[in-house]
């Protein structure tokens, strides 16, 4: 594993832990050259997973695309990278349990939103505004009101 700071490949593992659902491994590492500490996550990648888009097109599942959307939603929010990585790992486990090789894009979005709702409501609204493609402020207001109701009844 290369150090993200100095690119040296001389690193050592300081700590290893499995995730709550035991589908990924978190490793805390230290660069032996510059002393920088960083975290990596190891998980099984499925190369055969396809996402079925709303218009029927199919494309290879792209974890980086999911990560990019989440990073935009959580920008300037008190959420660290590890929380995002764990959210993605949880979403993947849920999708792999329910679907074999083809996952509807709507299922991906719903899984992400259900977890974001519990993690950070602002990030949830940001993600939902893109995912649900709100056309006007009243649609956004309706979603915010539904979120408020779910918190009250929660």
Secondary structure as the mmCIF struct_conf table of DSSP 4:
data_model
#
loop_
_struct_conf.conf_type_id
_struct_conf.id
_struct_conf.beg_label_comp_id
_struct_conf.beg_label_asym_id
_struct_conf.beg_label_seq_id
_struct_conf.end_label_comp_id
_struct_conf.end_label_asym_id
_struct_conf.end_label_seq_id
TURN_TY1_P TURN_TY1_P1 UNK A 4 UNK A 6
BEND BEND1 UNK A 9 UNK A 9
STRN STRN1 UNK A 11 UNK A 18
TURN_TY1_P TURN_TY1_P2 UNK A 20 UNK A 21
BEND BEND2 UNK A 22 UNK A 23
STRN STRN2 UNK A 24 UNK A 31
TURN_TY1_P TURN_TY1_P3 UNK A 32 UNK A 34
STRN STRN3 UNK A 37 UNK A 43
HELX_LH_PP_P HELX_LH_PP_P1 UNK A 44 UNK A 46
BEND BEND3 UNK A 47 UNK A 48
STRN STRN4 UNK A 50 UNK A 52
TURN_TY1_P TURN_TY1_P4 UNK A 54 UNK A 55
BEND BEND4 UNK A 56 UNK A 56
STRN STRN5 UNK A 58 UNK A 60
HELX_RH_AL_P HELX_RH_AL_P1 UNK A 63 UNK A 74
TURN_TY1_P TURN_TY1_P5 UNK A 75 UNK A 76
BEND BEND5 UNK A 77 UNK A 78
HELX_RH_AL_P HELX_RH_AL_P2 UNK A 81 UNK A 98
BEND BEND6 UNK A 100 UNK A 101
STRN STRN6 UNK A 102 UNK A 104
HELX_RH_AL_P HELX_RH_AL_P3 UNK A 105 UNK A 119
HELX_RH_AL_P HELX_RH_AL_P4 UNK A 121 UNK A 131
TURN_TY1_P TURN_TY1_P6 UNK A 132 UNK A 133
BEND BEND7 UNK A 136 UNK A 136
HELX_RH_AL_P HELX_RH_AL_P5 UNK A 137 UNK A 152
#
